[in-house]
Amino acid sequence: MTLFYRLLFVLCLISANAFAYSGPKGLYVLGYPVNMPDVSLSNEQGLSEPIRATTSDLTVMVFWSQSCAPCLREMKALEKFYQKAQKDNINVMVISPKNSWKDAAEERKFLTKYGAPTLPFYDDTDNSLSLKLGIASTPYTVIMDKNAKKVATIKGETNWDSDKLYKMIKELIKD
C-alpha cells in the first residue's frame, strides 16, 4: 500500500509541474504548428490582403473590438510593442469586425485616441477568420510564423510592455 501512496505522490508532483507556468500570462505555445485558414482581411486602404501572404518572420494578430475595455487598455503598450517588433521583422496588426466602423478614418482616429496612432489595423470583413480560428471573445492574440502556421495564442489581456513576453515571442522565430 505504501508503494501506491508513493506513486500517487509522485504523480501529483508531476501533474502540478505540468500546470506550472513561468511565461507571461496567457501565452500558449502550440506543440505542433497549425495551418492558418486561407482568408483575406481588409486593410486600412480598403484593399483585401491574404493573411498567408506574409513576408515577416512572425505576425502577431490581436483580435479586438471598440467595446472591449481590456483591448483599449492594451493599445498604448501594443503600439510600443509594434515599434520594437518592426526591427526584428515581426509584423503586428489589430483585427476588428468590419461592422464596427463607419470607415477607416474613424478606426484610425479611435486607435490614435487610445495611444496607437501607427498600429496597422485590418477588418475581418465577414468574421471568417475569427470563426475559423474559433475566437469567441476579445482580446485574443494569434501568432503566425512565416510559413502561415499558427504557433502560439494569447487569450485575454496581455502586458505588451513585458520584456519577457517580447523575448518569448521572438524565440518563436524559426529559420
C-alpha positions in Angstrom: 0.0 0.0 0.0 2.9 2.4 0.7 4.1 1.9 -2.9 0.6 3.1 -4.0 0.9 6.3 -2.0 4.4 7.0 -3.1 3.3 6.6 -6.7 0.3 8.8 -6.1 2.5 11.4 -4.5 5.0 11.4 -7.5 2.0 11.6 -9.9 0.7 14.6 -8.0 4.1 16.3 -8.2 4.4 15.7 -11.9 0.8 16.9 -12.5 1.4 20.1 -10.6 4.5 20.7 -12.6 2.6 20.3 -15.8 0.3 23.2 -14.9 3.2 25.4 -13.7 3.6 28.4 -15.9 6.6 30.6 -16.0 5.8 32.7 -19.0 3.7 35.8 -19.4 0.0 35.4 -18.5 -1.9 33.6 -21.2 0.8 32.8 -23.7 0.3 29.3 -25.0 2.8 27.9 -27.5 1.4 25.1 -29.6 3.2 21.8 -29.6 2.7 21.5 -33.3 2.2 24.5 -35.7 -1.3 24.5 -37.3 -2.1 25.8 -40.8 -3.8 29.2 -40.8 -7.0 29.5 -42.8 -6.7 30.8 -46.3 -8.7 34.1 -45.8 -8.2 37.7 -46.6 -8.6 40.8 -44.4 -9.4 44.4 -45.5 -6.5 46.8 -44.7 -6.6 50.5 -43.9 -6.8 51.4 -47.6 -9.8 49.0 -48.0 -7.7 46.5 -50.0 -8.1 42.8 -49.5 -4.9 41.1 -48.2 -4.5 37.3 -47.8 -3.2 36.7 -44.3 -1.0 33.8 -45.5 1.0 36.1 -47.8 3.4 37.3 -45.1 7.0 38.4 -45.6 7.6 38.7 -41.8 9.2 36.1 -39.7 6.2 36.3 -37.3 2.8 38.0 -37.4 1.1 38.9 -34.2 -2.6 39.3 -34.8 -4.6 40.9 -32.0 -8.4 40.5 -32.3 -10.1 43.3 -30.6 -13.3 45.4 -30.5 -14.0 49.0 -29.6 -16.3 48.0 -26.8 -13.7 45.7 -25.1 -12.2 47.6 -22.1 -9.2 45.2 -21.8 -8.5 45.8 -25.6 -8.4 49.5 -25.1 -6.1 49.3 -22.1 -3.6 47.3 -24.2 -3.4 49.7 -27.1 -0.7 52.1 -25.9 1.6 49.2 -24.9 0.8 47.4 -28.1 1.8 50.4 -30.1 5.2 50.3 -28.4 5.5 46.6 -28.9 4.8 47.2 -32.6 7.5 49.8 -32.9 10.0 47.5 -31.3 8.9 44.4 -33.2 9.4 46.0 -36.6 13.2 45.9 -36.0 13.0 42.2 -35.6 10.8 41.5 -38.7 7.8 40.8 -36.6 4.5 42.2 -38.0 1.8 43.3 -35.6 -1.8 44.0 -36.5 -5.1 44.6 -34.8 -8.1 42.9 -36.3 -11.7 44.0 -35.7 -15.1 43.1 -37.1 -15.9 45.1 -40.2 -19.3 46.3 -39.0 -17.6 48.1 -36.1 -16.6 51.2 -38.1 -18.1 53.7 -40.4 -14.8 53.9 -42.3 -11.1 53.6 -41.9 -10.7 57.2 -40.8 -13.0 56.6 -37.9 -11.0 53.5 -36.8 -7.6 55.3 -37.2 -9.0 58.2 -35.1 -10.1 55.8 -32.4 -6.8 53.9 -32.3 -4.9 57.3 -32.1 -7.2 58.3 -29.2 -6.1 55.2 -27.3 -2.4 55.6 -28.0 -1.9 53.5 -31.1 -1.5 56.1 -33.9 0.6 53.9 -36.3 -0.6 50.4 -35.4 -1.7 48.6 -38.6 -5.4 47.6 -38.5 -7.4 45.2 -40.5 -11.1 44.3 -40.7 -12.3 40.8 -40.7 -15.0 41.7 -43.3 -17.2 38.7 -42.8 -15.8 37.4 -39.5 -14.5 34.4 -41.4 -11.0 34.4 -39.8 -12.5 34.8 -36.3 -14.9 31.9 -36.9 -12.3 29.6 -38.5 -10.0 30.2 -35.5 -12.8 29.7 -33.0 -12.4 33.2 -31.4 -15.4 33.9 -29.3 -14.1 36.8 -27.2 -11.5 39.6 -27.3 -8.8 40.4 -26.8 -7.4 37.3 -28.4 -4.0 37.0 -30.0 -2.8 34.6 -32.6 0.9 34.4 -33.5 1.6 33.1 -37.0 5.1 32.1 -38.4 6.5 32.9 -41.9 5.1 29.6 -43.2 1.5 30.7 -42.3 1.3 28.4 -39.4 -0.3 29.3 -36.0 2.5 28.8 -33.4 1.0 30.4 -30.3 -2.0 32.1 -28.9 -2.7 34.5 -26.0 -6.2 34.6 -24.6 -7.2 37.8 -22.7 -5.4 41.0 -21.8 -1.6 41.0 -22.2 1.2 43.0 -20.8 2.8 44.1 -24.1 5.4 46.1 -22.2 6.9 42.9 -20.8 10.4 42.2 -21.9 9.9 38.5 -21.0 6.9 38.4 -23.4 8.8 40.0 -26.2 11.7 37.6 -25.7 9.4 34.6 -25.7 7.7 35.8 -28.9 11.0 36.5 -30.6 12.1 32.9 -29.7 9.2 31.6 -31.8 11.1 32.7 -35.0 12.3 29.6 -36.8 14.9 29.7 -39.6 
